[in-house]
Amino acid sequence: MRGHPDAAEIRAWLETGHSAPALEAHLARCGPCAARLEEEARMEEALFEVAEAKPRARPSAAGWALAIVAAAASILLLLGTVTAERTSPSAPPHVDARALDGGVPRDGSVDP
Amino acid sequence: MTALGTTWTRLALLGGARARTEPELCEAALEGDAAAWDALFRLHQRRVLVALLARGVRVDRARDLCQDAWARLIVQQRAGRLRNLTLPGLAIRQALFLAAEENRRARSRRPHLPVHEVEPPADATTFERIVDRDRLARARVVLEGCPPTARRVFERLYAEPGVRHAEVAEELGLSVQRVRQIVCEVRKTLRAALEEGS
């Protein structure tokens, strides 16, 4: 007749799954130990489920680097556009009307 | 399979003279290779046993149901009703179905108790999970917060069937004692996370 196994002993048995006739016979007969076994098995099963669960998708270091390069390129493009707008002429070049009208103003007056 | 070489070695130890990968074993089992069935049983029996015990099946019955489940799979394969072998999910589902059937029969012998019809899930690889989605996500976050070596040790030991502490130790350049210590620490951390919401 064996004594009640503690949680660590049950866990060790669950970890291997190997046959242990004396322990298994006790666990099959003893109500409190059977309850402890179920609790430990639930935890073991939960650990399997955690290990098998797919980890959340996290961007890799390369992904981060690519995103930073893309953001920098966008900023540069934006700055380039603004600068180009500032340097481009905002008004058409000035043309002397007299040159077009043969040197005579439209009102007919003549400079002294 | 993440570490095919290690798995190959492991199956060489488990499967006898000719070493095969798990997909190869499944393929051979589907063709009726008894040695392949034997190797797959040894590889996944602990997982099936734990699944039964976690659902309150008595240990002696769990051992028998575990054997019966594999026997049923072999019968199905011989009858040509098994086209895919997704393990350990299929074996777990079969074992849980047999356990539910046994419960149903026991209840039906007692006429004053309600009889619950338990149908196996439609998808051959799914079965009722122990951990709900929220707790699973929380535990996963906790696991990802563990040091990379600890995470690797835990995932190798729990997500791959039949892997041994010594193999993981050799692969990661650690002592077996250190691997055991790491597993113990990760388990403790995860237990706390899982028990938090239960």
Interface residues (C-beta under 8 A of the other chain):
Chain A: L14 T16 G17 S19 E24 A25 L27 A28 A34 L37 E38 A41 R42 M43 E44 E45 A46 L47 F48 E49 V50 A51 E52 A53 P55 R56
Chain B: Q45 R46 R47 L49 V50 A51 L53 A54 G56 R58 V59 D60 R63 R129 I130 V131 R135 L136 A139 R140 V141 L143 E144 F154 E155 L157 Y158 A159 R187 L190 R191 L194
